[in-house]
Amino acid sequence: MEFATGALGTLLPKLAQLLKDEYNLPKSVKKDIDFLMRELESSCAALCKVGEVPPEQRDKQVKIWARDIRELSYDMEDIVDKFLVRIEGPDPPSKRSFIRFIKKMRRMVSKGKTRHQIAEEIKDIKECVKDIAERRYRYNIDTIYPATTTIDPRVRALYTKATDLVGIDKAREEVIKMLTEGDAMSTQQQRIVSIVGFGVSWHLLSRNPDLKKFLKDMLYELDKGVYENIHSRTLDEKQLIDLVQEFLINKRGGWKSTPKFKAHESTLLNMEKAFYMKLREKHQNEQVVAHWYFIVVDDIWEVSSWKAIRLALDDNNLGSKIIITTRKTDVAEQVSRSYKIKPLLPESSKELFYGRIFGSEDNCPRNFVEVSKNILKQCGGVPLAIITMSSLLANKLHDITEWNKVCDSIGSGNISSDDDMNNMRKILSLSYYDLPPHLKTCLLYLSVFPEDYDIQKDYLIWRWIAESFIQSHGYSDHLFELGESYFNELINRNLIQPLKDEYSANVRGCRVHDMVLDLICSMSIEENFVTISSDTEKNISPGTMLRRLSLKNNNWPTTSMSHLRSLAVSSRGVVSSMPSLSSFHVLRVLHLEGCCLKDLKFSVGNLIHLRYLGLVNTDLDELPVGIEKLQFLQALKVSGKLWLSCLPSTIFGLRQLMCIDGIECYPRQGNQLRNLASLQVLRALHLGEESTSAVEELGHLTQLRKLEIWIHQQMGQSLCDALIKSLCNLRELQGLNITQLKPSNFEWENWKPSPNLRTLSLLVNSSLPKWITPASVPLISELALYNVSKVGPEDIQVLGMLPALCRLDLCAESGNVERPWPRSVVSADTFPCATRCQFFQVVTVPSMFPRGAMPRVIELKLCLRSRDFFSDGIFDFDDLSIGHLPSLRSVVVDIHTSPSSEEVTKIKEALRHAARVHPNNPFIDIRYDDD
């Protein structure tokens, strides 16, 4: 499903099935369906065109037409889905599931009453479609194209005085350093630097570069005399590239200043003027014989565009400089040196904000200080946002009430639409309109989340799936992995801010900048994509049907809920006034967070269309009544008290479930875990005395990607072998965490892990398994191994060679501490990506990891014996030096010590000295364990 086309993307395939003979529909009904198919396909194409046109360029009649056809598509899909439910629920997902659906539908429509009902509804829909089609032709909607904007809303920024620029000194110097640093030989080579990130506020109006025009513009600017008539000449791209190369290689003369070029239009920005002037100062006294050039290519949107432009910029080994700017990370990564735009520092943000309004911070009235701080916080250090807010507020100096209104409205889409605010939204919307249709839909959906909310990636993707925003293009496609690619692309385009785990490269979620949130909220409200409760009655026009509702306060709208598809509630008090769930006839997504539900009669049995159920940090201590009736349920995500509750046995009949996350699953004899063959996430599976059959059935869940197991009993050898055999079948597995409350004798050497494995936590009870090698687990980034016997230097070397390893917890059995190793037990190329390494019961000192190893380690936990530093010990205090570990921020040391306090004091002082002389001055935490 795509925002621009409503539900047409998922509706049209369903209508196509109704034309088949299996349904035994009357010819007149088939004729009507055929008419609907043709009209809706044509309307879908027209809607795609309309979706490319910014709202301010659309005629009001066109907006109404687009709204009506989208609303009709939702109503039509609701009708089809109701029929689907009436035929005894869905079959397990497979290639043949729709065939079984057709057979059941055929039995249903053979009844005269049902056939008549279908005919009447199709007839009513046909009349609506005919009316909408007539208006489409009347308004010439098929001829609509985005207009060319004649005035760039960013143009004023191009003429800002260099002395008025704020907070660029450090960034400018860093980019200049990238362009100029190195020895004499390297500085003669061509240098290319990319500048990337949200906050590069100068972006293109065209997203499809005309390479011929770009190359002609470049030649004209290089030599206006020679290329005076270049724009009138007919030359292909290769000829133009050859001309540029010839000029740049063969031109002789003095130092040549080359203006900046855009991939689409020519413009020169003040920050880049500063770069240019700095470089000119650097070379003004040099005796330059041959020609070198300095070119800025601004706002490149596609890798292919840069590759084509790059062909023309030949390296003449004269130290030429090139800067490219982009908002897309994949473009920036095409060159070796890249500068990521950083938010302004707080002091620079204040200077820019207060300077534009009051002249300086000192002139800010005392009663405006607090609201100013809140507004600056929401601007997040983005110059475009700060300038826009300050311009908006500059005319409201005597009315703090207006300031408070603006502050409260940021992120809601309800900020007053003056020229400055509209200009900022237009600038931000350039990136939105560059998105493909499916990403526009996914981005707009983020408007359902509150301001400054940490959006968990997994929660979000399951909701996208439940909303049908993610459509499989082939049987082998995995919806969740497609969703991850959508999520990553939004990060790549710098439209969302990634939230990463502290010690790994894994992205666990995202945030939306307040100004982007304001943009998508305003667009969602205008197009009735999402209704936001911060001002529900104001946002709901008469006759509007609610499709998606986000309640962020206690205001429950009075509008009918019968057409609501998605409901997200993040307010504790609002649930008490919530209408009965029986009124939510077509609800697909229900997410309740922080709500008080325990005292309510909370039953979900009537929500027969529900695909996603999220109960996060509620006061429920058991699942709501009727969950076993949700035959379409795909994802169940819970947290809070529900973590301690158990899934009812009836849950094993929900064959479309793909995710069970946050609740204890205790399969017992006859529960048939194998029925949940679509499961991709299972957290957590509990195995006890009554669930031994589940060990074998687990092997049938071949789609599992993430699995958490708690073992409550000591398993016999046959049961241990059966579990390992089942795990061998899970070839899609990416994450496995097994907790043994009663240790069993698992022979992990016999397990063949999935090559997709990324996280693993095991109680080993043996030596390091032989399959832990770069070849067997090349993608593993988080590894926790407990009670490993006989850990030796060769084991540390093997672990250090895992190419993607970011986090390591290695805990040896207690006797291993008696086996100290010599210095430099691993090679200098080990642990290249590791950021946290913890060694328990494994004697380790910093000198065991030579210079070059662990270049990114931030947190390091070591284990040492005090006696190894005295008498005939194998170490001295130099072995505690940490200067060769450049990224260290924290060091934890477990000292296995004898009672001698003098020895401990000397070791502590040596460790603290090592920390004091380290450039990062890392935190040292020293702990003791008596020998």
HUUR-V975243 format. One record per helix or strand of 3 or more residues. SS is the DSSP state (a for helix, b for strand). FROM is the first residue (numbers start at 0). TO is the last residue. If there is no record, write none. Layout:
# HUUR-V975243
[[SS & FROM & TO] [SS & FROM & TO]]
This chain:
# HUUR-V975243
[[a & 7 & 17] [a & 20 & 22] [a & 26 & 50] [a & 54 & 56] [a & 59 & 85] [a & 96 & 108] [a & 111 & 137] [a & 140 & 142] [a & 154 & 158] [a & 161 & 163] [a & 168 & 179] [a & 183 & 186] [b & 190 & 195] [a & 210 & 221] [a & 229 & 231] [a & 236 & 249] [a & 269 & 282] [b & 293 & 297] [a & 302 & 311] [b & 320 & 325] [a & 328 & 331] [b & 336 & 339] [a & 345 & 356] [a & 360 & 362] [a & 365 & 378] [a & 382 & 392] [a & 399 & 408] [a & 418 & 432] [a & 436 & 447] [a & 456 & 465] [a & 478 & 491] [b & 496 & 499] [b & 506 & 510] [a & 513 & 525] [a & 532 & 538] [b & 547 & 550] [b & 565 & 568] [a & 573 & 576] [a & 580 & 582] [b & 588 & 592] [b & 611 & 617] [a & 626 & 628] [b & 634 & 639] [a & 640 & 643] [a & 648 & 652] [b & 658 & 664] [a & 672 & 674] [b & 680 & 686] [a & 692 & 699] [b & 705 & 710] [a & 716 & 727] [b & 734 & 739] [a & 747 & 749] [b & 758 & 762] [b & 781 & 787] [a & 792 & 799] [b & 806 & 811] [a & 813 & 817] [b & 835 & 839] [a & 845 & 847] [b & 858 & 864] [a & 865 & 868] [a & 876 & 879] [b & 889 & 896] [a & 900 & 916] [b & 922 & 929]]
